[in-house]
Amino acid sequence: MVKLIAIYRKPENIEDFDKHYAEVHAPLAAKMPGLLRLEVSRIYGTPMGESDLHLMAEMYFDDKQALVQALSSPEGKAAGKDLMGFAGKIVSMHFAEVN
């Protein structure tokens, strides 16, 4: 199993970001073919106090091929376009293998 991880730094306007994420972006991402699970976590701090991060989304797929196909699909491209439009400057994306 593999996952695509999106890590978001704190946006300038948290309320607007959260609204767009919940109402537009997450529903787009959830339509990607082969997506097994979408897990969203809100970052509330670190062991040392405050964090500069806001949210982490983990999207699980059976394997690397399923992930690549999902990102290449019309649904994946729509989610990517939306992501760059509302969070391009504050998001980092990562691929990971699940043990």
NORSUL-V293515 format. One line per field, one symbol per residue. psi: psi as a letter, one per 40 degrees, with the letter a starting at -180 (. if undefined). Layout:
psi = ???
This chain:
psi = iiihhhhhihidgddddddddddddddddeehiehdihhhhhheaidebiieidihhhhhididdddddddeiddddddddddddeedeeiiiiiihh.
